Amino acid sequence: MVEQQSGSRSQEFTTHVRRAGKSVIMQWSSLIPKEFWTYGRDATRELLLAMRSAVDGAIEVIDPREAAPKPAPPKSKPRSKKKIDIEG
């Protein structure tokens, strides 16, 4: 009986923490403009492409025989950059 109560309270706590976390995320998301997330995704993509390039270069230095011909990077459609005024 004690185990069932403990499990139930543990499940209630977990549910409460998840709901509270979702609430905090929703509150912060409402304060931050969508452009922030768009630029963040774009910056993350560029960082990952730069890391890929560095790893490919290191592989070529270590073993040039195994360096396969590089496929052309996928062409992404250009995104229009919006000017964001920052008050300062």
MOFENJO-V425129 format. One record per pair of residues at least 24 apart in sequence whose C-alpha atoms are under 10 Angstrom apart, sorted by sequence separation. I is the first residue (numbers start at 1). J is the second residue. D is the distance in whole Angstrom. If there is no record, write none. Layout:
i	j	d
I	J	D
I	J	D
This chain:
i	j	d
49	73	9
42	79	10
39	81	9
35	81	10
35	82	8
36	84	10
35	84	9
